[in-house]
Amino acid sequence: MDFFSSEEIVASLGDKAKMKGELSSVRLCILGIMAGFCIALGYLAFIRITGTAPQNGEVLTTFWVELYFQFD
């Protein structure tokens, strides 16, 4: 696996920040709305998953084991 050095990461973040600073306000607002949508979607998924979780602690471990082996 290839990993970036810390200098490469800082340089990449600097380039992205410069590019984002040059965006128009309309495009920046659109990106903000899209980011809010992603956050809201993640929160709805969290509510959906935790709403179906069992209340008993013993059953909770069984729930996670069944969830793990379901995707194998």
PDB file of N, CA, C and O in Angstrom:
ATOM      1  N   MET A   1       0.837  -1.173   0.000  1.00  0.00           N
ATOM      2  CA  MET A   1       0.000   0.000   0.000  1.00  0.00           C
ATOM      3  C   MET A   1       0.886   1.241   0.000  1.00  0.00           C
ATOM      4  O   MET A   1       1.892   1.307   0.706  1.00  0.00           O
ATOM      5  N   ASP A   2       0.499   2.198  -0.787  1.00  0.00           N
ATOM      6  CA  ASP A   2       1.242   3.448  -0.836  1.00  0.00           C
ATOM      7  C   ASP A   2       0.594   4.460   0.091  1.00  0.00           C
ATOM      8  O   ASP A   2      -0.617   4.679   0.053  1.00  0.00           O
ATOM      9  N   PHE A   3       1.419   5.067   0.918  1.00  0.00           N
ATOM     10  CA  PHE A   3       0.947   6.109   1.811  1.00  0.00           C
ATOM     11  C   PHE A   3       1.658   7.403   1.463  1.00  0.00           C
ATOM     12  O   PHE A   3       2.802   7.403   1.008  1.00  0.00           O
ATOM     13  N   PHE A   4       0.960   8.503   1.685  1.00  0.00           N
ATOM     14  CA  PHE A   4       1.559   9.805   1.445  1.00  0.00           C
ATOM     15  C   PHE A   4       2.344  10.232   2.670  1.00  0.00           C
ATOM     16  O   PHE A   4       1.972   9.929   3.803  1.00  0.00           O
ATOM     17  N   SER A   5       3.443  10.945   2.422  1.00  0.00           N
ATOM     18  CA  SER A   5       4.190  11.500   3.545  1.00  0.00           C
ATOM     19  C   SER A   5       3.427  12.705   4.084  1.00  0.00           C
ATOM     20  O   SER A   5       2.512  13.216   3.438  1.00  0.00           O
ATOM     21  N   SER A   6       3.815  13.148   5.267  1.00  0.00           N
ATOM     22  CA  SER A   6       3.117  14.278   5.872  1.00  0.00           C
ATOM     23  C   SER A   6       3.309  15.551   5.047  1.00  0.00           C
ATOM     24  O   SER A   6       2.413  16.393   5.002  1.00  0.00           O
ATOM     25  N   GLU A   7       4.454  15.703   4.401  1.00  0.00           N
ATOM     26  CA  GLU A   7       4.679  16.872   3.548  1.00  0.00           C
ATOM     27  C   GLU A   7       3.755  16.864   2.331  1.00  0.00           C
ATOM     28  O   GLU A   7       3.243  17.907   1.923  1.00  0.00           O
ATOM     29  N   GLU A   8       3.547  15.675   1.755  1.00  0.00           N
ATOM     30  CA  GLU A   8       2.643  15.563   0.606  1.00  0.00           C
ATOM     31  C   GLU A   8       1.199  15.845   0.999  1.00  0.00           C
ATOM     32  O   GLU A   8       0.451  16.450   0.231  1.00  0.00           O
ATOM     33  N   ILE A   9       0.809  15.412   2.182  1.00  0.00           N
ATOM     34  CA  ILE A   9      -0.556  15.649   2.653  1.00  0.00           C
ATOM     35  C   ILE A   9      -0.787  17.140   2.874  1.00  0.00           C
ATOM     36  O   ILE A   9      -1.822  17.673   2.473  1.00  0.00           O
ATOM     37  N   VAL A  10       0.158  17.806   3.501  1.00  0.00           N
ATOM     38  CA  VAL A  10       0.024  19.243   3.743  1.00  0.00           C
ATOM     39  C   VAL A  10      -0.013  20.011   2.425  1.00  0.00           C
ATOM     40  O   VAL A  10      -0.788  20.956   2.279  1.00  0.00           O
ATOM     41  N   ALA A  11       0.825  19.608   1.460  1.00  0.00           N
ATOM     42  CA  ALA A  11       0.828  20.276   0.152  1.00  0.00           C
ATOM     43  C   ALA A  11      -0.501  20.064  -0.569  1.00  0.00           C
ATOM     44  O   ALA A  11      -1.025  20.987  -1.193  1.00  0.00           O
ATOM     45  N   SER A  12      -1.042  18.860  -0.486  1.00  0.00           N
ATOM     46  CA  SER A  12      -2.333  18.575  -1.125  1.00  0.00           C
ATOM     47  C   SER A  12      -3.454  19.381  -0.484  1.00  0.00           C
ATOM     48  O   SER A  12      -4.312  19.923  -1.182  1.00  0.00           O
ATOM     49  N   LEU A  13      -3.448  19.461   0.849  1.00  0.00           N
ATOM     50  CA  LEU A  13      -4.473  20.246   1.535  1.00  0.00           C
ATOM     51  C   LEU A  13      -4.365  21.722   1.179  1.00  0.00           C
ATOM     52  O   LEU A  13      -5.378  22.405   1.026  1.00  0.00           O
ATOM     53  N   GLY A  14      -3.140  22.211   1.048  1.00  0.00           N
ATOM     54  CA  GLY A  14      -2.946  23.605   0.657  1.00  0.00           C
ATOM     55  C   GLY A  14      -3.472  23.878  -0.740  1.00  0.00           C
ATOM     56  O   GLY A  14      -4.089  24.916  -0.984  1.00  0.00           O
ATOM     57  N   ASP A  15      -3.231  22.952  -1.658  1.00  0.00           N
ATOM     58  CA  ASP A  15      -3.733  23.108  -3.030  1.00  0.00           C
ATOM     59  C   ASP A  15      -5.262  23.105  -3.058  1.00  0.00           C
ATOM     60  O   ASP A  15      -5.880  23.909  -3.757  1.00  0.00           O
ATOM     61  N   LYS A  16      -5.864  22.193  -2.291  1.00  0.00           N
ATOM     62  CA  LYS A  16      -7.331  22.125  -2.248  1.00  0.00           C
ATOM     63  C   LYS A  16      -7.918  23.387  -1.619  1.00  0.00           C
ATOM     64  O   LYS A  16      -8.950  23.878  -2.075  1.00  0.00           O
ATOM     65  N   ALA A  17      -7.279  23.913  -0.582  1.00  0.00           N
ATOM     66  CA  ALA A  17      -7.773  25.132   0.057  1.00  0.00           C
ATOM     67  C   ALA A  17      -7.680  26.326  -0.893  1.00  0.00           C
ATOM     68  O   ALA A  17      -8.577  27.169  -0.929  1.00  0.00           O
ATOM     69  N   LYS A  18      -6.598  26.393  -1.657  1.00  0.00           N
ATOM     70  CA  LYS A  18      -6.445  27.477  -2.631  1.00  0.00           C
ATOM     71  C   LYS A  18      -7.518  27.368  -3.712  1.00  0.00           C
ATOM     72  O   LYS A  18      -8.107  28.374  -4.108  1.00  0.00           O
ATOM     73  N   MET A  19      -7.771  26.154  -4.188  1.00  0.00           N
ATOM     74  CA  MET A  19      -8.789  25.942  -5.211  1.00  0.00           C
ATOM     75  C   MET A  19     -10.181  26.300  -4.677  1.00  0.00           C
ATOM     76  O   MET A  19     -10.987  26.898  -5.389  1.00  0.00           O
ATOM     77  N   LYS A  20     -10.458  25.930  -3.422  1.00  0.00           N
ATOM     78  CA  LYS A  20     -11.766  26.229  -2.836  1.00  0.00           C
ATOM     79  C   LYS A  20     -11.930  27.729  -2.616  1.00  0.00           C
ATOM     80  O   LYS A  20     -13.040  28.252  -2.714  1.00  0.00           O
ATOM     81  N   GLY A  21     -10.848  28.417  -2.324  1.00  0.00           N
ATOM     82  CA  GLY A  21     -10.910  29.861  -2.137  1.00  0.00           C
ATOM     83  C   GLY A  21     -11.208  30.613  -3.418  1.00  0.00           C
ATOM     84  O   GLY A  21     -11.696  31.743  -3.374  1.00  0.00           O
ATOM     85  N   GLU A  22     -10.925  30.010  -4.546  1.00  0.00           N
ATOM     86  CA  GLU A  22     -11.169  30.642  -5.836  1.00  0.00           C
ATOM     87  C   GLU A  22     -12.542  30.328  -6.421  1.00  0.00           C
ATOM     88  O   GLU A  22     -12.872  30.808  -7.506  1.00  0.00           O
ATOM     89  N   LEU A  23     -13.352  29.526  -5.715  1.00  0.00           N
ATOM     90  CA  LEU A  23     -14.681  29.175  -6.212  1.00  0.00           C
ATOM     91  C   LEU A  23     -15.625  30.370  -6.102  1.00  0.00           C
ATOM     92  O   LEU A  23     -15.452  31.245  -5.254  1.00  0.00           O
ATOM     93  N   SER A  24     -16.614  30.384  -6.970  1.00  0.00           N
ATOM     94  CA  SER A  24     -17.632  31.433  -6.896  1.00  0.00           C
ATOM     95  C   SER A  24     -18.555  31.156  -5.712  1.00  0.00           C
ATOM     96  O   SER A  24     -18.628  30.029  -5.222  1.00  0.00           O
ATOM     97  N   SER A  25     -19.252  32.182  -5.263  1.00  0.00           N
ATOM     98  CA  SER A  25     -20.116  32.020  -4.095  1.00  0.00           C
ATOM     99  C   SER A  25     -21.291  31.085  -4.396  1.00  0.00           C
ATOM    100  O   SER A  25     -21.752  30.374  -3.503  1.00  0.00           O
ATOM    101  N   VAL A  26     -21.778  31.076  -5.637  1.00  0.00           N
ATOM    102  CA  VAL A  26     -22.879  30.178  -6.000  1.00  0.00           C
ATOM    103  C   VAL A  26     -22.427  28.721  -5.900  1.00  0.00           C
ATOM    104  O   VAL A  26     -23.135  27.873  -5.357  1.00  0.00           O
ATOM    105  N   ARG A  27     -21.256  28.452  -6.424  1.00  0.00           N
ATOM    106  CA  ARG A  27     -20.753  27.078  -6.386  1.00  0.00           C
ATOM    107  C   ARG A  27     -20.450  26.653  -4.950  1.00  0.00           C
ATOM    108  O   ARG A  27     -20.671  25.500  -4.578  1.00  0.00           O
ATOM    109  N   LEU A  28     -19.945  27.585  -4.150  1.00  0.00           N
ATOM    110  CA  LEU A  28     -19.664  27.291  -2.756  1.00  0.00           C
ATOM    111  C   LEU A  28     -20.951  26.990  -1.981  1.00  0.00           C
ATOM    112  O   LEU A  28     -20.961  26.110  -1.120  1.00  0.00           O
ATOM    113  N   CYS A  29     -22.023  27.709  -2.278  1.00  0.00           N
ATOM    114  CA  CYS A  29     -23.319  27.441  -1.643  1.00  0.00           C
ATOM    115  C   CYS A  29     -23.857  26.070  -2.053  1.00  0.00           C
ATOM    116  O   CYS A  29     -24.410  25.342  -1.228  1.00  0.00           O
ATOM    117  N   ILE A  30     -23.693  25.727  -3.311  1.00  0.00           N
ATOM    118  CA  ILE A  30     -24.142  24.410  -3.782  1.00  0.00           C
ATOM    119  C   ILE A  30     -23.370  23.307  -3.074  1.00  0.00           C
ATOM    120  O   ILE A  30     -23.960  22.309  -2.662  1.00  0.00           O
ATOM    121  N   LEU A  31     -22.051  23.474  -2.925  1.00  0.00           N
ATOM    122  CA  LEU A  31     -21.254  22.477  -2.210  1.00  0.00           C
ATOM    123  C   LEU A  31     -21.671  22.378  -0.744  1.00  0.00           C
ATOM    124  O   LEU A  31     -21.674  21.286  -0.177  1.00  0.00           O
ATOM    125  N   GLY A  32     -22.024  23.507  -0.127  1.00  0.00           N
ATOM    126  CA  GLY A  32     -22.491  23.494   1.250  1.00  0.00           C
ATOM    127  C   GLY A  32     -23.803  22.756   1.408  1.00  0.00           C
ATOM    128  O   GLY A  32     -23.993  22.020   2.376  1.00  0.00           O
ATOM    129  N   ILE A  33     -24.710  22.947   0.463  1.00  0.00           N
ATOM    130  CA  ILE A  33     -25.995  22.238   0.500  1.00  0.00           C
ATOM    131  C   ILE A  33     -25.781  20.744   0.311  1.00  0.00           C
ATOM    132  O   ILE A  33     -26.416  19.934   0.987  1.00  0.00           O
ATOM    133  N   MET A  34     -24.886  20.371  -0.607  1.00  0.00           N
ATOM    134  CA  MET A  34     -24.600  18.960  -0.815  1.00  0.00           C
ATOM    135  C   MET A  34     -23.962  18.328   0.422  1.00  0.00           C
ATOM    136  O   MET A  34     -24.261  17.182   0.758  1.00  0.00           O
ATOM    137  N   ALA A  35     -23.083  19.074   1.100  1.00  0.00           N
ATOM    138  CA  ALA A  35     -22.465  18.561   2.327  1.00  0.00           C
ATOM    139  C   ALA A  35     -23.514  18.375   3.414  1.00  0.00           C
ATOM    140  O   ALA A  35     -23.486  17.377   4.135  1.00  0.00           O
ATOM    141  N   GLY A  36     -24.434  19.317   3.539  1.00  0.00           N
ATOM    142  CA  GLY A  36     -25.511  19.189   4.514  1.00  0.00           C
ATOM    143  C   GLY A  36     -26.390  17.996   4.226  1.00  0.00           C
ATOM    144  O   GLY A  36     -26.844  17.319   5.148  1.00  0.00           O
ATOM    145  N   PHE A  37     -26.635  17.732   2.954  1.00  0.00           N
ATOM    146  CA  PHE A  37     -27.433  16.567   2.572  1.00  0.00           C
ATOM    147  C   PHE A  37     -26.731  15.280   2.994  1.00  0.00           C
ATOM    148  O   PHE A  37     -27.373  14.364   3.508  1.00  0.00           O
ATOM    149  N   CYS A  38     -25.422  15.204   2.782  1.00  0.00           N
ATOM    150  CA  CYS A  38     -24.684  14.001   3.168  1.00  0.00           C
ATOM    151  C   CYS A  38     -24.702  13.795   4.676  1.00  0.00           C
ATOM    152  O   CYS A  38     -24.842  12.665   5.144  1.00  0.00           O
ATOM    153  N   ILE A  39     -24.560  14.877   5.442  1.00  0.00           N
ATOM    154  CA  ILE A  39     -24.605  14.778   6.898  1.00  0.00           C
ATOM    155  C   ILE A  39     -25.988  14.307   7.352  1.00  0.00           C
ATOM    156  O   ILE A  39     -26.098  13.442   8.221  1.00  0.00           O
ATOM    157  N   ALA A  40     -27.034  14.875   6.766  1.00  0.00           N
ATOM    158  CA  ALA A  40     -28.396  14.492   7.135  1.00  0.00           C
ATOM    159  C   ALA A  40     -28.670  13.036   6.776  1.00  0.00           C
ATOM    160  O   ALA A  40     -29.327  12.326   7.537  1.00  0.00           O
ATOM    161  N   LEU A  41     -28.183  12.593   5.644  1.00  0.00           N
ATOM    162  CA  LEU A  41     -28.378  11.204   5.235  1.00  0.00           C
ATOM    163  C   LEU A  41     -27.680  10.251   6.189  1.00  0.00           C
ATOM    164  O   LEU A  41     -28.226   9.202   6.530  1.00  0.00           O
ATOM    165  N   GLY A  42     -26.478  10.606   6.624  1.00  0.00           N
ATOM    166  CA  GLY A  42     -25.766   9.782   7.599  1.00  0.00           C
ATOM    167  C   GLY A  42     -26.492   9.719   8.928  1.00  0.00           C
ATOM    168  O   GLY A  42     -26.532   8.667   9.565  1.00  0.00           O
ATOM    169  N   TYR A  43     -27.071  10.849   9.357  1.00  0.00           N
ATOM    170  CA  TYR A  43     -27.810  10.856  10.614  1.00  0.00           C
ATOM    171  C   TYR A  43     -29.079  10.017  10.505  1.00  0.00           C
ATOM    172  O   TYR A  43     -29.434   9.314  11.451  1.00  0.00           O
ATOM    173  N   LEU A  44     -29.765  10.079   9.373  1.00  0.00           N
ATOM    174  CA  LEU A  44     -30.951   9.245   9.193  1.00  0.00           C
ATOM    175  C   LEU A  44     -30.598   7.761   9.192  1.00  0.00           C
ATOM    176  O   LEU A  44     -31.350   6.939   9.715  1.00  0.00           O
ATOM    177  N   ALA A  45     -29.451   7.423   8.602  1.00  0.00           N
ATOM    178  CA  ALA A  45     -29.008   6.027   8.638  1.00  0.00           C
ATOM    179  C   ALA A  45     -28.687   5.608  10.070  1.00  0.00           C
ATOM    180  O   ALA A  45     -28.978   4.480  10.467  1.00  0.00           O
ATOM    181  N   PHE A  46     -28.089   6.511  10.848  1.00  0.00           N
ATOM    182  CA  PHE A  46     -27.796   6.220  12.256  1.00  0.00           C
ATOM    183  C   PHE A  46     -29.078   5.950  13.033  1.00  0.00           C
ATOM    184  O   PHE A  46     -29.147   5.004  13.817  1.00  0.00           O
ATOM    185  N   ILE A  47     -30.095   6.784  12.814  1.00  0.00           N
ATOM    186  CA  ILE A  47     -31.377   6.590  13.502  1.00  0.00           C
ATOM    187  C   ILE A  47     -31.998   5.264  13.092  1.00  0.00           C
ATOM    188  O   ILE A  47     -32.537   4.539  13.929  1.00  0.00           O
ATOM    189  N   ARG A  48     -31.924   4.953  11.824  1.00  0.00           N
ATOM    190  CA  ARG A  48     -32.500   3.701  11.317  1.00  0.00           C
ATOM    191  C   ARG A  48     -31.818   2.481  11.932  1.00  0.00           C
ATOM    192  O   ARG A  48     -32.483   1.515  12.308  1.00  0.00           O
ATOM    193  N   ILE A  49     -30.502   2.528  12.032  1.00  0.00           N
ATOM    194  CA  ILE A  49     -29.755   1.384  12.558  1.00  0.00           C
ATOM    195  C   ILE A  49     -29.954   1.248  14.058  1.00  0.00           C
ATOM    196  O   ILE A  49     -30.210   0.148  14.548  1.00  0.00           O
ATOM    197  N   THR A  50     -29.839   2.351  14.798  1.00  0.00           N
ATOM    198  CA  THR A  50     -29.963   2.259  16.249  1.00  0.00           C
ATOM    199  C   THR A  50     -31.402   2.047  16.691  1.00  0.00           C
ATOM    200  O   THR A  50     -31.635   1.548  17.792  1.00  0.00           O
ATOM    201  N   GLY A  51     -32.357   2.407  15.875  1.00  0.00           N
ATOM    202  CA  GLY A  51     -33.751   2.182  16.229  1.00  0.00           C
ATOM    203  C   GLY A  51     -34.132   0.725  16.217  1.00  0.00           C
ATOM    204  O   GLY A  51     -35.070   0.326  16.906  1.00  0.00           O
ATOM    205  N   THR A  52     -33.421  -0.082  15.445  1.00  0.00           N
ATOM    206  CA  THR A  52     -33.718  -1.512  15.381  1.00  0.00           C
ATOM    207  C   THR A  52     -32.822  -2.321  16.302  1.00  0.00           C
ATOM    208  O   THR A  52     -32.953  -3.543  16.364  1.00  0.00           O
ATOM    209  N   ALA A  53     -31.911  -1.668  17.022  1.00  0.00           N
ATOM    210  CA  ALA A  53     -31.009  -2.390  17.926  1.00  0.00           C
ATOM    211  C   ALA A  53     -31.783  -2.877  19.144  1.00  0.00           C
ATOM    212  O   ALA A  53     -32.657  -2.169  19.642  1.00  0.00           O
ATOM    213  N   PRO A  54     -31.475  -4.062  19.623  1.00  0.00           N
ATOM    214  CA  PRO A  54     -32.154  -4.586  20.807  1.00  0.00           C
ATOM    215  C   PRO A  54     -31.773  -3.794  22.062  1.00  0.00           C
ATOM    216  O   PRO A  54     -30.697  -3.200  22.120  1.00  0.00           O
ATOM    217  N   GLN A  55     -32.649  -3.787  23.056  1.00  0.00           N
ATOM    218  CA  GLN A  55     -32.425  -3.033  24.283  1.00  0.00           C
ATOM    219  C   GLN A  55     -31.580  -3.817  25.289  1.00  0.00           C
ATOM    220  O   GLN A  55     -30.880  -3.214  26.103  1.00  0.00           O
ATOM    221  N   ASN A  56     -31.632  -5.129  25.247  1.00  0.00           N
ATOM    222  CA  ASN A  56     -30.914  -5.964  26.187  1.00  0.00           C
ATOM    223  C   ASN A  56     -29.453  -6.079  25.768  1.00  0.00           C
ATOM    224  O   ASN A  56     -29.172  -6.272  24.586  1.00  0.00           O
ATOM    225  N   GLY A  57     -28.511  -5.963  26.716  1.00  0.00           N
ATOM    226  CA  GLY A  57     -27.088  -6.022  26.397  1.00  0.00           C
ATOM    227  C   GLY A  57     -26.648  -7.376  25.882  1.00  0.00           C
ATOM    228  O   GLY A  57     -25.802  -7.452  24.992  1.00  0.00           O
ATOM    229  N   GLU A  58     -27.219  -8.471  26.439  1.00  0.00           N
ATOM    230  CA  GLU A  58     -26.840  -9.800  25.986  1.00  0.00           C
ATOM    231  C   GLU A  58     -27.268 -10.028  24.545  1.00  0.00           C
ATOM    232  O   GLU A  58     -26.545 -10.644  23.761  1.00  0.00           O
ATOM    233  N   VAL A  59     -28.421  -9.539  24.213  1.00  0.00           N
ATOM    234  CA  VAL A  59     -28.921  -9.707  22.854  1.00  0.00           C
ATOM    235  C   VAL A  59     -28.141  -8.818  21.900  1.00  0.00           C
ATOM    236  O   VAL A  59     -28.030  -9.128  20.714  1.00  0.00           O
ATOM    237  N   LEU A  60     -27.599  -7.711  22.407  1.00  0.00           N
ATOM    238  CA  LEU A  60     -26.846  -6.787  21.565  1.00  0.00           C
ATOM    239  C   LEU A  60     -25.597  -7.448  21.001  1.00  0.00           C
ATOM    240  O   LEU A  60     -25.262  -7.238  19.835  1.00  0.00           O
ATOM    241  N   THR A  61     -24.900  -8.248  21.814  1.00  0.00           N
ATOM    242  CA  THR A  61     -23.719  -8.934  21.296  1.00  0.00           C
ATOM    243  C   THR A  61     -24.114  -9.934  20.222  1.00  0.00           C
ATOM    244  O   THR A  61     -23.402 -10.083  19.229  1.00  0.00           O
ATOM    245  N   THR A  62     -25.223 -10.615  20.402  1.00  0.00           N
ATOM    246  CA  THR A  62     -25.713 -11.541  19.384  1.00  0.00           C
ATOM    247  C   THR A  62     -26.062 -10.782  18.113  1.00  0.00           C
ATOM    248  O   THR A  62     -25.812 -11.261  17.007  1.00  0.00           O
ATOM    249  N   PHE A  63     -26.637  -9.607  18.274  1.00  0.00           N
ATOM    250  CA  PHE A  63     -26.992  -8.775  17.129  1.00  0.00           C
ATOM    251  C   PHE A  63     -25.761  -8.429  16.302  1.00  0.00           C
ATOM    252  O   PHE A  63     -25.789  -8.533  15.076  1.00  0.00           O
ATOM    253  N   TRP A  64     -24.663  -8.012  16.973  1.00  0.00           N
ATOM    254  CA  TRP A  64     -23.449  -7.643  16.243  1.00  0.00           C
ATOM    255  C   TRP A  64     -22.802  -8.866  15.597  1.00  0.00           C
ATOM    256  O   TRP A  64     -22.274  -8.768  14.489  1.00  0.00           O
ATOM    257  N   VAL A  65     -22.833 -10.007  16.268  1.00  0.00           N
ATOM    258  CA  VAL A  65     -22.276 -11.232  15.691  1.00  0.00           C
ATOM    259  C   VAL A  65     -23.055 -11.628  14.446  1.00  0.00           C
ATOM    260  O   VAL A  65     -22.461 -11.981  13.427  1.00  0.00           O
ATOM    261  N   GLU A  66     -24.378 -11.571  14.522  1.00  0.00           N
ATOM    262  CA  GLU A  66     -25.201 -11.898  13.356  1.00  0.00           C
ATOM    263  C   GLU A  66     -24.989 -10.902  12.237  1.00  0.00           C
ATOM    264  O   GLU A  66     -24.986 -11.276  11.064  1.00  0.00           O
ATOM    265  N   LEU A  67     -24.812  -9.643  12.583  1.00  0.00           N
ATOM    266  CA  LEU A  67     -24.565  -8.620  11.562  1.00  0.00           C
ATOM    267  C   LEU A  67     -23.225  -8.860  10.882  1.00  0.00           C
ATOM    268  O   LEU A  67     -23.104  -8.682   9.670  1.00  0.00           O
ATOM    269  N   TYR A  68     -22.220  -9.261  11.651  1.00  0.00           N
ATOM    270  CA  TYR A  68     -20.899  -9.514  11.080  1.00  0.00           C
ATOM    271  C   TYR A  68     -20.914 -10.705  10.133  1.00  0.00           C
ATOM    272  O   TYR A  68     -20.382 -10.626   9.026  1.00  0.00           O
ATOM    273  N   PHE A  69     -21.517 -11.797  10.557  1.00  0.00           N
ATOM    274  CA  PHE A  69     -21.507 -12.995   9.734  1.00  0.00           C
ATOM    275  C   PHE A  69     -22.482 -12.939   8.582  1.00  0.00           C
ATOM    276  O   PHE A  69     -22.426 -13.782   7.686  1.00  0.00           O
ATOM    277  N   GLN A  70     -23.365 -11.977   8.583  1.00  0.00           N
ATOM    278  CA  GLN A  70     -24.311 -11.825   7.473  1.00  0.00           C
ATOM    279  C   GLN A  70     -23.577 -11.393   6.210  1.00  0.00           C
ATOM    280  O   GLN A  70     -23.982 -11.763   5.108  1.00  0.00           O
ATOM    281  N   PHE A  71     -22.495 -10.609   6.349  1.00  0.00           N
ATOM    282  CA  PHE A  71     -21.804 -10.075   5.188  1.00  0.00           C
ATOM    283  C   PHE A  71     -20.620 -10.927   4.758  1.00  0.00           C
ATOM    284  O   PHE A  71     -19.966 -10.596   3.769  1.00  0.00           O
ATOM    285  N   ASP A  72     -20.325 -12.000   5.458  1.00  0.00           N
ATOM    286  CA  ASP A  72     -19.203 -12.878   5.050  1.00  0.00           C
ATOM    287  C   ASP A  72     -19.579 -13.764   3.908  1.00  0.00           C
ATOM    288  O   ASP A  72     -18.759 -14.557   3.446  1.00  0.00           O
TER     289      ASP A  72
END
